[in-house]
């Protein structure tokens, strides 16, 4: 079950599904997701490395602020993470027990939570979302896919 389906079952209403695609001869970027009261759920993010395109955090902030005040944002879900650098870090430093060495075969894995100012938190965080403070990063696997949740203070 996706984070989007879980959110829908909670009874909250989401805005329309949004997809931004930017293509130029030298760069490509895409952001796909949905927002609702207190949450943004990102299904897909693609950005050409070293491009001048907006970062996913900037697009996420813009999507949320289109419908809600930024101060009400509490959670950002990244669903089905495929970034190789993130997957490598998760394999080597978070789910590093022998059971989890082969990420392609992790169907389910326990949630692991990382508070601010821990090395894992800083590695997973990447960028800040404007002026909001991310207090915790949570990781888990569901149906063989890495999931991330950023808890916003």
ABEGO torsion letter per residue (X at the ends): XBAAAAAAAAGBBBBBBBBBBBBBAABBBBBBEBBBBGBBBBABBBBBBGBABBBAAAAAAAAAAAABBAAABABBBBBGBABAAAAAAAAAAABABAAAABAAABABBBBBBBBBGBAAAAAAAGBBBEABBBABBBBBBBGGBBBBBBBBX
